[in-house]
Amino acid sequence: MITVDTWTGRTACALQAALRETNESFAARLGVAVRTVAGWHQSPGLVPRTEMQLALDTTYEGASEHVQIRFSRLCRPTAEPAAPQAQALRVAIAVVVRDEQLLLVCRRGDDSISWQFPAGVVKPGGSPATVAVQETLKETGVHCAIREHLGSRVHPVTGVSADYFLAEHLMGEASNLDAMENSDVAWVPRAALTRFIPADRIFDPILSALEAA
């Protein structure tokens, strides 16, 4: 058994491949969101947080000998990394409106936190609009309905392909249902949006749609 001093996106994906698990089953094993595993495929050099390092240690150490052998082979410098097999990451983002308020989630990062709109990873062949609705409910407990597709772009910070949807609140109060990924969930005034998300990071059609509404 080899020793992993520091887990990265590449070695985490190698463990997933050694276990022969999908993104969904590997995420469930570790107790994280599917987008976290997808992010490792997208960014092989990413170093997970300390608690995730421990979770990966425990998973690896508890794996069978055959899994550990496969993992060792996948981690050899001459071995083909698992990352090139992954498809480009695509996310669906929901801009949920309730009267004069917008729904935001506060993401946890390695060194910081940031406010964002609810979002989820779109699997190949999946519907971005459906993902936007489902992930909003899963993360916040808020039911919403898509009103309009605002467009798509490559996100200027994450570099992933993003689809944006304007949605209206149907029912449910905002609650933090994904404490591993988020530190808080809140309804914020529309007029205060740029106090939470820098204006240069907000997709222009979002601002236009909010002004029209």
MARDREN-87497 format. One record per atom (N, C-alpha, C): x, y, z. Coordinates in steps of 0.05 Angstrom, whole numbers, padded with zeros to 5 digits, always signed. Each point is the difference from the previous one (the first is absolute). Layout:
BEGIN
XYZ
...
***
This chain:
BEGIN
+00017-00024+00000
-00017+00024+00000
+00018+00025+00000
-00005+00018-00019
+00015+00025+00000
-00012+00020+00019
+00016+00019+00009
-00009+00021+00018
-00005+00025-00015
-00024+00012+00005
-00007+00026-00013
+00005+00022+00021
+00020+00016-00005
+00005+00022+00019
-00021+00022-00002
-00007+00008-00024
-00021+00020-00004
-00017-00008-00024
-00026-00002+00005
-00018-00007-00022
-00004+00024-00018
-00002-00005-00026
-00006+00020-00020
-00024-00010-00016
-00010+00017-00018
-00021-00009-00017
+00007-00025-00016
+00026-00001-00009
+00008-00023-00017
+00000-00025+00016
+00012+00000+00025
+00001-00024+00015
-00028-00009+00011
-00017+00020+00006
-00027-00006+00008
-00015-00015-00023
+00004+00010-00025
-00012-00012-00023
+00011-00028-00005
+00026-00004+00006
+00013-00026-00003
-00013-00019+00020
-00006+00009+00025
-00013-00018+00019
-00028-00007-00009
-00014+00020-00011
-00026-00006-00011
+00001-00021-00022
+00020+00003-00018
+00003-00020-00022
+00007-00027+00011
+00017-00001+00021
+00008-00025+00012
-00024-00014+00012
-00018+00016+00012
-00025-00011+00012
-00021-00007-00021
+00005+00010-00025
-00018-00004-00022
-00028+00010+00006
+00000+00026+00009
-00025+00012+00008
-00006+00024-00018
-00026+00006-00003
-00008+00024-00014
+00004+00025+00017
-00003+00023-00012
+00002+00025+00016
-00021+00000+00023
-00024-00010-00006
-00021+00000+00020
+00006-00019+00023
+00009-00024-00006
+00005-00019+00021
+00025+00007+00017
+00020+00012-00014
+00024+00008+00015
-00007+00024+00018
-00016+00018-00010
-00009+00023+00017
-00015-00009+00024
-00018-00020-00005
-00016-00011+00023
+00018-00013+00020
+00020-00015-00009
+00018-00013+00019
+00015+00020+00017
+00008+00023-00012
+00015+00020+00015
-00018+00020+00015
-00026+00000-00007
-00018+00018+00013
+00002+00029-00010
+00006+00003-00027
+00003+00026-00012
-00019+00002-00024
-00003+00025-00010
-00017+00004-00024
+00014-00011-00025
-00016-00008-00020
+00011-00010-00025
+00018+00020-00013
-00007+00026+00002
+00016+00021-00013
+00029+00001+00012
+00003-00009+00025
+00027+00000+00012
+00017-00020-00015
-00011-00024-00005
+00015-00021-00014
+00005+00009-00029
-00020+00012-00012
+00003+00010-00028
+00022+00022-00001
+00002+00016+00021
+00020+00021+00001
+00028-00012+00002
+00003-00023+00012
+00027-00013+00001
+00008-00009-00028
-00019-00010-00016
+00006-00007-00027
+00008+00024-00017
-00014+00022+00006
+00005+00025-00016
+00027+00013+00008
+00007-00003+00026
+00025+00013+00010
+00017-00021+00015
+00016-00015-00015
+00016-00022+00013
+00019+00010+00021
+00009+00025-00002
+00019+00011+00019
-00012+00011+00025
-00027+00000+00002
-00014+00011+00023
+00006-00017+00025
+00006+00014+00023
+00005-00014+00025
-00025+00003+00018
-00014-00022+00005
-00025+00001+00017
+00006+00010+00028
-00021+00008+00014
+00002+00010+00027
+00009-00022+00019
+00008+00008+00024
+00011-00019+00020
-00019-00023+00006
-00026+00007+00005
-00019-00021+00007
-00004-00020-00023
+00003+00010-00025
-00003-00018-00023
+00025-00017-00003
+00024+00011+00007
+00024-00016+00000
-00003-00024+00018
-00012+00005+00024
-00004-00022+00019
-00020-00021-00011
-00021+00010-00013
-00020-00018-00011
+00012-00018-00022
+00017+00012-00016
+00013-00016-00021
+00020-00020+00012
+00014+00009+00021
+00018-00019+00014
-00015-00024+00010
-00023+00005+00013
-00016-00022+00011
-00010-00018-00021
-00010+00011-00023
-00010-00016-00022
+00022-00018-00012
+00024+00012-00004
+00022-00015-00011
+00009-00022+00019
+00004+00007+00025
+00010-00020+00019
-00020-00022+00005
-00025+00005-00004
-00020-00021+00004
-00007-00016-00025
+00014+00007-00023
-00006-00014-00025
+00014-00027+00000
-00009-00017-00018
+00011-00027-00002
+00028+00001-00013
+00015-00021+00002
+00027-00001-00011
-00001+00004-00030
-00020-00011-00013
-00002+00003-00029
-00004+00029-00008
-00016+00014+00015
-00005+00029-00005
+00026+00015+00004
+00015-00006+00022
+00024+00014+00006
+00022-00005-00022
+00000-00024-00011
+00019-00006-00022
-00007+00016-00024
-00026+00001-00007
-00009+00015-00024
+00007+00030+00004
-00005+00010+00025
+00007+00028+00005
+00029+00005-00004
+00017-00018+00010
+00029+00004-00002
+00009+00001-00030
-00013-00017-00016
+00007+00000-00029
-00009+00026-00013
-00024+00010+00008
-00010+00024-00012
+00016+00025+00007
+00014-00002+00024
+00015+00023+00009
+00029+00000-00010
+00008-00021-00014
+00027-00001-00011
+00004+00023-00020
+00023+00013+00000
+00005+00022-00019
-00004-00007-00029
+00004-00026-00007
-00003-00008-00028
-00028-00007-00007
-00017-00002+00021
-00028-00008-00005
-00016+00023-00011
-00020-00006-00016
-00018+00020-00011
-00018+00010+00022
-00001+00026+00005
-00018+00010+00021
-00029-00003-00008
-00017-00001+00021
-00028-00004-00005
-00014+00025-00011
+00012+00024+00005
-00013+00025-00006
-00007+00004-00030
+00018-00008-00019
-00007+00004-00028
-00025-00014-00009
-00009-00021+00015
-00024-00014-00007
-00026+00016+00007
+00004+00020+00018
-00024+00015+00009
-00008+00020-00021
-00026+00004-00003
-00011+00020-00018
+00001+00027+00013
-00001+00021-00018
+00001+00027+00010
-00023+00005+00020
+00007+00013+00022
-00020+00005+00021
-00020+00021-00009
-00025-00006+00005
-00022+00019-00007
-00018+00003+00024
-00007+00024+00006
-00017+00005+00023
-00025+00016-00008
-00021-00004+00016
-00025+00016-00004
-00004+00017+00025
-00006+00026-00005
-00001+00019+00022
-00028+00013+00001
-00012+00000+00023
-00027+00011+00004
+00000+00027+00014
-00011+00020-00013
-00004+00026+00012
-00028+00002+00009
-00005-00007+00025
-00027-00003+00011
-00009+00027+00012
-00023+00009-00009
-00011+00026+00009
-00025-00005+00017
-00001+00015+00023
-00024+00000+00017
-00006+00029+00007
-00020+00011-00013
-00006+00029+00003
+00025+00016-00007
+00011+00015+00020
+00024+00016-00005
+00025-00013+00011
-00001-00026+00003
+00023-00015+00011
+00011-00021-00019
+00026-00007+00004
+00013-00020-00016
+00011-00021+00019
+00000-00025-00009
+00010-00022+00016
+00030-00005-00005
+00017+00001+00021
+00029-00004-00003
+00009-00022+00019
+00022-00013-00007
+00013-00019+00018
+00029+00009+00004
+00010-00005+00023
+00028+00008+00007
+00017-00025-00001
+00017-00002-00021
+00017-00024-00004
+00024+00001+00018
+00007-00024+00009
+00025-00003+00015
+00023-00004-00019
+00023+00013+00005
+00024-00005-00016
+00023-00008+00018
+00023-00006-00012
+00023-00008+00016
+00009+00023+00018
-00001+00025-00010
+00010+00023+00016
-00020+00022+00003
-00024-00003-00013
-00019+00021+00001
-00028-00010-00005
-00020+00017+00003
-00027-00006-00007
-00010+00020-00020
-00020-00007-00016
-00010+00018-00020
-00030-00005-00005
-00015+00022-00004
-00028-00002-00005
-00004-00006-00030
-00019-00018-00006
-00006-00007-00027
-00030-00007-00002
-00009-00003-00025
-00027-00010-00005
+00001-00031+00002
-00022-00012+00008
-00001-00029+00001
+00008-00012-00027
+00015-00022+00000
+00009-00012-00025
+00005-00030+00003
+00000-00014-00022
+00005-00029+00001
+00013-00009-00026
+00014-00022+00001
+00014-00012-00023
-00020-00014-00018
+00002+00005-00026
-00017-00013-00020
+00014-00024-00011
-00011-00023+00003
+00012-00025-00010
-00005-00001-00030
+00017-00014-00015
-00004-00003-00029
-00028-00009-00007
-00013+00014-00017
-00028-00006-00008
-00021+00010+00019
+00009+00013+00022
-00019+00011+00019
-00012+00027-00009
-00022+00008+00013
-00013+00025-00006
+00010+00021+00020
+00014+00022-00010
+00009+00021+00018
-00023+00012+00016
-00023+00005-00012
-00022+00012+00014
-00009-00018+00023
-00002-00026-00004
-00008-00018+00021
+00021-00001+00022
+00025+00001-00007
+00021+00000+00021
-00001+00025+00017
-00005+00023-00013
-00002+00025+00015
-00022-00001+00021
-00023-00011-00007
-00023-00003+00018
+00007-00020+00022
+00010-00023-00008
+00005-00021+00020
+00022+00007+00020
+00022+00013-00010
+00022+00007+00018
-00008+00023+00019
-00017+00018-00010
-00010+00021+00018
-00015-00012+00024
-00018-00020-00006
-00015-00013+00020
+00018-00016+00019
+00020-00014-00012
+00018-00017+00016
+00018+00017+00018
+00009+00023-00009
+00018+00016+00016
-00015+00018+00020
-00023+00010-00007
-00013+00020+00016
-00028-00006+00010
-00013-00021-00010
-00027-00006+00007
-00021+00017-00013
+00009+00016-00020
-00018+00019-00013
-00010-00013-00027
-00026-00001-00004
-00012-00009-00025
-00002+00024-00019
+00009-00003-00024
-00001+00022-00020
-00009-00011-00027
-00007+00018-00018
-00008-00006-00027
+00016+00017-00019
+00010-00012-00021
+00016+00016-00020
-00019+00018-00015
+00009+00025-00002
-00015+00021-00015
+00013+00005-00027
+00026+00000+00000
+00014+00008-00025
+00029-00010+00000
+00010-00009-00023
+00028-00007-00003
+00015+00026-00007
+00018+00008+00017
+00014+00026-00004
+00024-00002-00018
+00009-00024-00006
+00023-00003-00017
+00022-00017+00012
+00022-00003-00015
+00022-00017+00009
+00027+00015-00004
+00020-00008+00016
+00027+00011-00003
+00020-00018+00014
+00025+00005-00006
+00022-00013+00016
+00004+00018+00024
-00003-00011+00024
+00002+00017+00024
+00028+00012+00002
+00002+00027+00005
+00026+00013+00001
+00019-00008+00022
-00011-00012+00022
+00016-00008+00022
+00006-00030+00000
-00021-00017-00004
+00004-00029+00002
+00008-00012-00027
-00007+00014-00022
+00007-00011-00027
-00019-00022-00009
-00022-00005+00014
-00018-00021-00008
-00022+00013-00018
-00013-00017-00016
-00023+00009-00016
-00024+00002+00017
-00013+00023+00000
-00023+00006+00018
-00025+00008-00015
-00023-00011+00007
-00026+00008-00010
-00015+00014+00022
-00011+00023-00006
-00014+00016+00020
-00030+00001-00005
-00015-00003+00022
-00029+00000-00002
-00012+00019+00020
-00020+00016-00009
-00015+00017+00018
-00023-00017+00010
-00004-00002+00026
-00021-00017+00012
-00016+00016+00020
-00025-00009+00004
-00017+00013+00020
-00004-00019+00023
-00002+00012+00024
-00004-00015+00024
-00029-00011+00001
-00003-00026+00007
-00026-00012+00002
-00007-00004+00030
+00018-00012+00015
-00005-00005+00028
+00025-00008+00014
+00000+00001+00026
+00023-00009+00016
+00017+00023+00010
+00009-00003+00025
+00019+00020+00011
+00028-00009-00004
+00019+00018-00003
+00028-00006-00005
+00013-00013+00024
+00012-00023-00004
+00015-00014+00021
+00025-00012-00012
+00021-00001+00016
+00025-00012-00009
-00001-00030+00002
-00006-00014-00022
-00003-00029+00000
+00025-00014-00009
+00021+00015-00007
+00025-00012-00009
+00023+00014+00015
+00002-00007+00026
+00019+00013+00017
+00029-00006-00007
+00005-00022-00014
+00027-00006-00009
+00010+00020-00021
-00018+00009-00018
+00008+00018-00021
-00005+00029+00007
-00021+00005+00015
-00009+00028+00005
+00001+00006+00030
+00006+00026+00006
+00000+00009+00028
-00025+00014+00007
-00015+00009-00021
-00025+00015+00006
-00017+00001-00025
-00026+00006+00003
-00019+00004-00021
-00017+00024+00008
-00006+00018-00019
-00015+00024+00008
-00015+00012-00023
-00022+00014+00007
-00014+00017-00019
+00012+00028+00004
+00009+00012-00022
+00012+00027+00002
-00015+00019-00018
-00001+00026+00007
-00014+00019-00017
+00013+00002-00028
-00016+00003-00020
+00011+00003-00028
+00020+00023-00001
-00008+00022+00013
+00017+00024-00002
+00027-00004+00013
+00003-00021+00017
+00025-00004+00014
+00016-00023-00012
-00008-00010-00023
+00014-00023-00012
+00030+00004-00004
+00008+00023-00009
+00029+00005-00005
+00016+00003+00026
-00014+00001+00023
+00015-00001+00025
+00008-00028+00007
-00013-00019-00012
+00005-00029+00005
+00017-00012-00022
-00006+00007-00025
+00015-00010-00023
+00010+00024-00016
+00027+00002-00004
+00011+00023-00015
-00014+00003-00027
-00005+00025-00008
-00015+00005-00024
+00014-00012-00025
+00027+00000+00000
+00014-00010-00024
-00002-00031-00002
-00011-00013+00020
-00003-00029-00002
-00029-00008-00006
-00018+00019-00001
-00028-00006-00005
-00005+00000-00030
-00012-00020-00010
-00007-00003-00029
-00018+00023-00007
+00007+00016-00020
-00015+00024-00007
-00030-00005-00004
-00008-00022-00014
-00029-00004-00003
-00015-00003+00026
+00014-00008+00022
-00014-00002+00026
-00008+00028+00008
+00018+00019-00001
-00006+00027+00008
-00022+00012-00017
+00001-00006-00026
-00021+00011-00018
-00027-00012+00006
-00001-00026+00006
-00025-00013+00006
-00012+00011+00027
+00017+00005+00019
-00009+00010+00026
-00010+00028-00003
+00013+00016-00016
-00009+00028-00005
-00027+00000-00014
-00004-00018-00019
-00025-00002-00015
-00023-00009+00018
+00007-00018+00019
-00020-00011+00018
-00009+00021+00020
***
